[in-house]
Amino acid sequence: MTMTATAREYLRVSKGKGRTARSIDRQHTENLTAEQEHGPWSWGEPYRDTGSASKYATRARDDFERLMADLRSGAFGDPGDVLVLWEISRLARETGKGVALIDAVETGGYLIHVTSVERTFNPANYDDRHSLIGGINDAEKESRLLSKRTRSGINSAARDGRPHGRVPLGYSRDYESIDGRPRCVKQYPDSVWGPRIEGLFTRVAGDGGKLPEPIYSIAKDWERRGWWIPEKTENGEVIPSRPFTAQHLRALLVRPVYAGVRIFNGQELPRWEGWTPVVSRELFDRAQAVLADPSRRTYMGGGVRWALSTTLRCDSCEGPMVVSKHRRGLGYECQKGGCSRIPKDETDAFLVGELERVDPENGEPLPPKLGVILTYVAAPHRHAALSRPAGDTSAEEAAVRAELIRLQKELKELEEAPTPQTARARIARTNDMEAFELEITKLEAALRKSDAPNPLAGLLPTDPEADVVSWWTALDVRRQRAIAALLLSPGLLGQVRVMPAPGRVSVPVTERIRWLRDV
């Protein structure tokens, strides 16, 4: 009696949403048809993945890993059972991973059926093995070539400052056929969502004497108006799918694309002349300053009691440290995994200060001892730098502006100079112009950053000679936490990372803190 082999499919598609189910269903239907000629098979549980099989994929393929584990452990089935693929590229576009799977199939005594070529392969056969590996190698070559073409297109668009990729919500594009391919020749605000997004920025930044509005209330207003997230149906019709949340709107607000800004490799590019932004750069920057202001954060969970809670971070898992009770007293403990714990009083004394000190011999009060935060704020020159409002020009900024004017003048002279006669001279001139443009872009970005109001400006004492201890103790806990979060950040004092205690040995707090700072 002949035993019927069990067939198990590996179904994979690269695209999501509506196309996923259709593509997988089509693969499954054609695999079932293949059984009529190459079976009979009984069908076992399939493996399913959505995502790229190339080396450039950013999403893990969970069922591919499960398939590999089943093949190696024997859980896939009995010798002679069949792994069914629609085409070899569905499996892997990396030769190394593909060969590893073929080895696992051969070791387990399994077969591979590829529906698109109408053939069942036995990896133990040298010719079948060669064909399978050749197919995966071809798929890898195609994947790398496609990646190179895509990156070339992105780089070309970036050099011109042109937009690339999907059309952002709020924009429309005009295309023309250039070199046989559609190229964006114009990007501009669309008539429906453009004004809505411009209004979003205006409401958040405040305008015409109106105070900034909370993002949450704007989200609720959009929901009442029916301004929901648009989504395309299978027939191409655009319909509202679900309401925008406050998180959705914040994600829109921080996108430089709405100010006509293209960021490439961490650099801001000059705006392309065919790109009309949804909002002005001035409005965009004002909105960013408002979003960065910690005083706007009105909710921090149920009952804010501790200034440093959630600001400190566990050095092992990077999770937030929160206050918890222990038989030895209060301490900051890793909320994510309980990796580390550190005494609260000793930590507060080091980072904030010992604000109420008493002489142990006579009980007389002693002057407060400032910690890291209050020492930093109390320094007059640092206070002036942190609280300086936008528009004030320091000597350093004046020098940057003077250098910017000089570079702009030299670039203009290069642009207006006669075209050099030799190719070498023309190349040198182009290189000089690109160097000037890059340096001008950097200086402009630095000036925009210095012009933005510092979020700490509205939180620090107005008088740099003020008693910082009295100022700190008079603050409510929400503002204390906001100031601590801003100062204890990698860009200023540094993020506080708490290292686990070395066994049962008592170690001072200062030796268990690691400072993470921007280089």
N, C-alpha and C positions, 0 to 999 in steps of 0.2 A: 504493500500500500504506500503510495507516494504522499509524503507530508506536504501540506500547503505552507509555503513560506509566509512569514509576516512582513508586511511592508509598512514602514513608518516614514512619513513625509517631513522634509524640512522646508517650510514655507516662509519666504522672506520677501519683503518689499521695502523700498527706500523711502517712499512717501507716506505721509500720514493722512488724516482726515478721511474724506469720502473715498479716495482712491485706494486706501489700504484694503478694505473689505473686498472691493471688486477684484483687485489684482490677486489676492489670496484665493478668492473663490474661483477665479479663472484657472489659476495654477492647479487647484485641487480637482477641478472638473477634468482638465486635460490629463492629470495623473491617473484618475479613475479610468479614463478611456484607454490609457496605455496598458492597464491590467488585462484588457481583453486580448491583446496580442502577446504580452510578455509574462502574464500571470500563469495560473491563478495565484492571487495573494489574498490573505486576510489582512485587514487594515488595523494597525495599532494606533496608539496615541501619537498625533503629529507634534512636531516642534514648530513654533511660530515666533518670528521676530519681525520688528519694524525698525529699519535703520540701515545705514550704509554698511557694507562689508569691506570697505577699503581701509587703508592705513590712516586715512584722514578723518575717519569717523570719530565723533566726540561722545557718542552714546554707546554704552555697553550692550552687547547682544546676549541677553541672559540665557535664552534657549539654545544658542550655539554652544555656550559653555556647558549647559546641561547635556547636550548631545555628545560633546567630547567626553564628559565624565561617564556617561552611560556606555559609550563605545569602549572605553578603557576598562571599565569595571565589569562588563558583560551584561549590564542591566538593559542594554539596547534590545537584546533578544538572543535567539539561538543561532549558531553557525548556519549560513545560508539565507538568513533573513536579509531584507533589502532596504537600503536607504534610498528614498525616492526624491529626486530633485527635478524642478522644472527645467533649469539650465545650470551649467556648472558655475557660472558667475554668481548665482544665487547663494552659493556656499561660501566662497571666500575670494577676495581680490588681493590677497597677500599670499605669495607662493609658500612662505614658511608655514603659515597656519594651514593652508590647503594640504601640503605634504604631510603635516602632522596628523590631520584627519584621515588621509588616505592610509597612512601607516596604521592608525588605530582600527580602521575598517579591515585591513588585511590581517592584522593580528587576531581580531575576533572572528575571522572567517566569514565576514559579511560581504554583500554585493552592493553596488551603487547603480541605480537606474537613472538616466538623464532623459527626461521625457522629450525635450526639444530635439534631440538627435536620434530618438527612437532606438535606444540601445542600452543594454544592461552590461555593466563593466565588472570584471573581477580583478581587484587590485593585486591579487597574487600572480596574475598573468602579466609578463613584462610589457607586452604591447598595450594592454588595457591601462596599465599603470602609467606608461609613457603618454597615452592620450589624455588621461585625466590631469596629470601634472601640466601637460602642454596647454590644456584648456584654462587651468587656473593661472598659468603664467601669462597667457594672452589677456585674461581678464585684468590682471594686475597692470599690464602694460597700458591697456585701455583706460583704466582708472587713473594712472599717473599722467597720461597724456591729457585726459579731460581736466585733471586738476591744474596742469600747467597752462592749458588754454584759459581756464577760468581765472587763475591768478594773473595771467597776462592781461586779461580784460579789466580786472580790478585795478591793476597797476596803471594801465593806460588811462582809465577813467580818473584815477587819483591824480596822475600828473597834470591832467587838464582841470582838476577840481570839479569834475562832473559827478553827479549822483550815480549810485550804482546799487543794484539789487532791487528788492521789493519797493514799491511806491509807498512811502509813509502815509499814514492816515492824515488827511488834511491837504494832500498834494495831488495834483494831476500832472501828467507828462505828455509831451508831444514827441513823436518819434519820426525819423526819416531813415530810409535805407541808404547806408554808407558802406561801400565795399561788400555789398550783398548781404549786410546784416543790419537789423534795426538798431539805431543808435538814438539815445535821448538827446534831443536838441533844445528842449525847454522844460523846466520844472517850475510850477507856479501853484499858488493856493487854489484849491477847488472851491466851487461856489457854495457848497454845503458845509463841509467839515472845516474848511479853512477859517471862516469867521468864528466858528465855535471854539476852535483851539486858541485862536487869538484872544477871544473873550476869557478863556480859562487862564491864560497868562496874566491878563489885565486884572482879573478878580483876585488872583493869588498875590500879585505884586502890589495891588492898590493903585488907584488912579483918580486924578481930579479931586483930591481931598478925601476920597473914600479909603477906609482902612482895608488891609488885606483880609480876604475871607478864608476860613478854614477849608481845606480840601474836602473834608468829609461832607460839609454842607453843600458844596458845589456838586459832589457826586450824587447826593440826594436830589438836588435840583435837576440835574441831567436826567435822572431816572424818571422824575415826574414829567419832564418834557418829552420823554420817549427817545432821548438821544442815547441809544444803546449801542453796544459794540456791533459794527456791521460785519456781516459774514456772507460769503457767496454760497448759493445753493448749487446743486449739481447742474442745473440748467443755466447757471451764470447770473441768476437774479441775486441782487444784494438785499438782504433783509436784516433787521435788528435781531440779534441773538440773545444777549443778556446785558444787564446793566453794568456800567462802569463802576468799579469800586474805587475807594480813595487811593489804593495802591496802583490801580491802572492809571489814574490821572497823574499821580506823582511820577510814574514812569514816563509819561508823555512830557511832563514839565522839565525833566532833566536832559532831554534829548537835544543836543546842539543843532540837529538837523533843522529844527523849526526856526532857527536864526540864520539859516543858510550856511551853516558851518560844516565842513567836511573834515573829519579826523582820520588820518591815515598813519599807521605806525607810530602813534602817539603824538603826531605833529598836526597842528591846525593848518589847513591849506587855504590859499587865497580863494575867495568865492568866485565861482564860475559866473560869467556874465549872463548866462541863460537861466540862472536860478533866482527866482523871486522868493524871498523868505516869507514865512507866515507871520513872523513877528520881527520887530527891530532888535538889533543886538543890545540896545540899551534896555529894552523891556525884558529880554531874556536874562540879562545879568541881574536886573533888579529882582526878578523872580527867584534866581538862584540864591541871592543874599537872604531873601525872606525864608526860603526853604532851609537854609543853613542855620537860621536863628533858633537856638534851643528853647527860647522862651515861648515859642509857638506850640511846643509840645505840652499839651494840657492833660494828657492821660498817661500814666506810667504803671498801670496795673492797680490792683486792690490795695491801697494804702502805702504811700511812699514814706518810709521811715528813716532810711539810711542814705547818706550822701554818696558813698563809694560803692554801694551795691550795684552789680551788673557792669560797673566800669572796669573793675579788676578782671583779669582773664587767667584761666588755668594754662600753665605752660605746656601741659601734656596734651590736652585735647582742644585748647583755645576756647573752651566754653566759658560763660560768664560765672563770676563768683558772687554768691548771694549770702546774706546773713542767715545763720542757723544757730540753734541752741545746742549746747553740748554740756556734758557734766563738768567740764573745765571752764564753762562760760561761753559767751557769744563768740562766733568766729565767722570768717568768710570761707564758704565751701563751694567747690565746683558743682554747679547746678546740672551740668550735662552728664558727668560720669562719676562724680564724687572722687576725682583723682587726687585732690589736694585740699587741705584745710589750713587756715592761718588765723591766729588770734586777732580779734577785731580791735581791741583797745590798743595793742602795740602797733598794729598796722595804721590805725587812724592817727596815732601820735606821730608816726614817721611821715605820713603823707600829708596830713592836715596840720597837726601840731598838738602840743599839750596846752590847752587853753585855760585850764583851771588847775594850777599847781599850788601845792601846799608844802611848806617846810616840815619834814617829818619830825624834827626835833622840837620846834616850838609851836607848830600849827599855824604859823603866819603865812599869808598868801605870798606866792612868788610870781615874778613876771612870767607871762606866757612864753612858751618856747615854740617858735614857728616851725612847721613842717615844710615839706617840699612845695606844696601848692601855695601856701600863704607867703613863704619866702620869695617865691617867684613873683607873686602879685605885688608884694610890698616894694620891690625894686623900682624906683621912679622911672628909670629909662625904659624898663620893660613895660611898665604900666602905660607909658606914653605911646609906645609902639603898638600895644594891643588895643588901646581905646581910641586911637586916632581915627576920626571920621573920614569917610571917603572925600577926596578933593584936596586934602592937605598934601602938599608936595614936599618930600624930604630932599636933601642934597643928593642922595643916591638916585632917587627917581628923576631928579632934574638932569643928572648925568646920563641916565638911560634915555630920556627924551632927546637930549642933545645928540647922542649917538644915533638914535633912530632917524632924526632929521638929516644927519650927515649921510647915512647909508641910503636913504630915500633920494637924496640929491645925486649921489654918485650913480645910483641905479638909473635915474632918469637921464643922466649924461651918457651912460652906456647905451641906453635904448635909442637916444636921439643921434648918436654918433654915426658917421657913414659906415656902411657894411665893409668889413675887411676884405681884402682881395684874395688872400690865401685861405685854404681850407683849415690849416692849422690855426691861423689867427681867428677864424670864425668860431672854431671849437673852443678856443681859449676864452673868447668873449662870452659865449653861451655859458661856459662853466662859471665865469665870474658873475654873470647875471643870476644864475641859479643860487650861487653862494650868498649874494646880497639878499635875494628874495627869502631864503631860508632864515638868515639872521634877522631880517626885518620881521618875519612872522614870529620868531621867538621873542623879540623885544616887545612887539605889540601884545602878545599873550601875557608877558610879565607885567606890562602896564595895566592891562585889564584886571589882572588879579590884584594888583596893589590898589586899584581904584575901588574895588568892591568893599563895602563896609564889613569890618570884622564882626562876626557874631558876638564876640566878647564885649564889644564896645558898649552895648546897652546893659551889660551885667556887672561890669566892674565899678568900683566907687568913682564918683566924678572927681574927687579930690585925691591926687596921687599921694598927698601927705596924710590921708585919713588913717585912722586906727583900723588896720585890716582885721584885727580880731573882733572888734565891735561890729564892723561891717559884715563879717562872715556869720557871726552868731545871730545877727538880725535877719539874715536871709531865710526864706522858707526852704524846706528840704528839696523841693523841686528845682529851685534855682541853684542850690548848692550842688546838686547832682549834675545839672546842665554844665556848670562851670568846670566841675571835676572832669566830666567826660571830654570837654574841649581841651583842657590843659593836659590831661593824661592821654594824649593821642600821639601817634608816631611822629606827627609833624611838629609838635611842640616839646613838651617835657619827655614824652615817650609813653608808650602803652605799658602798663604794669602787668607783667607775667609772673604768676606765683608758682614756684617750683615745689614739687612734693617734698615732704620732710624726709630726711635720710634716716629711716628706721625710727627707733625710739629716742634717738639723741635730740636734745633740745638745742635748736639753732635759732639765733636772732632773726627777726623779721627781715632785716636789711640783707642778710645772706641768702634769703629765700626768694628775693625779688630780682627778676631780670627785666631790664628796660629794653623795649623794642622801639627803635627809632628809625625814621627815614634816613637813608644815607644821603 
